[in-house]
Amino acid sequence: MLRQLKILTAALCLAMAGAAHAAPPDWTGIAQTIGRTGALLPRGAYRIDLPRADLSVTLDGVRLDPAFALGSFAAFDPMEDGSVLVSGDLVLTEREVGPVMARLVEGGIEITALHQHLLRAVPPVMYMHFMGRGGAVALAKTLRAALDLTGTPARTPEPPGAGDVLDVPAMDRELGAKGRAAGRLVQYLYRRPEAIRDRGMPIAAGTVLVFQPLGGARAATTGDFALLAGEVGPVVRALLANGIEVTAVHNHMLSEEPRVFYLHFWAVGDAAMLARKLRPAVDLIAHRP
């Protein structure tokens, strides 16, 4: 019996050592398959951004920058067993929805949500959220086949040249956070403090506020608040009280714990004033300091 226990213990140690030293995912193979180079995120995921630069979408007279509100993406997270979890969001025209959905499902990638994020967009666009687990390159091949059914550009478009620049220090003061420049855009990220998991898999969630300059001090703002159920009502009230339009409230995933609701918004005006109007809602959400 003692000998059996020793053998079992040795086997367990070998298995743990094997998991600890498992080969990293084939990020190069993913990039080559998708046709785009991605970037490693702090959590260890490999993210590829796929902005819909082929689309010309306007909302309330504002032409939306592809990275502002038309940014498809896929994030590949390594799992302990050597597999990869892919999740993301595809921006699609209404005619692209059916073929893309069928191709993803055929390749074993699950559709977790389909909806609009903004109102009055011309032409209207849909946002398809997805999740799948398996071999890195196999998942990338399925995703590439789905992308080939859309007008998504084969190459990442060059960022726009120098243009209108927002007063980021003033916006930082109003929001009590540091904005990050992304080309002409300015982004604010507030990560949730909870350990969120979906069927045992870790999920990253956070609130994102994005500002697109419109000339002078003016900007358009959109993004999404990542909220627990008890935060939804207070945040809706805070936004409406400050003239910020709420354009959608929904889930992006199917079985995450705790449940996360995403609230999308839209407003146009003086950038620093928009930041001031968003601050009361930001102060109502739980996020890492």
Secondary structure, 3 states (H helix, E strand, C coil): CHHHHHHHHHHHHHHHHHHHCCCCCCHHHHHHHHCCCCEECCCCCEEEEEECCCCCCEECCEECCHHHHCEEEEEEEECCCCCEEEEEEEEEEHHHHHHHHHHHHHCCCEEEEEECCCCCCECCEEEEEEEEEECHHHHHHHHHHHHCCCCCCCCCCCCCCCCCCCCHHHHHHHHCCCCEEECCEEEEEEECCCCEEECCEEECCEEEEEEEEEECCEEEEEEEEEECHHHHHHHHHHHHHCCCEEEEEECCCCCEECCCEEEEEEEEEEHHHHHHHHHHHHCCCCCCC
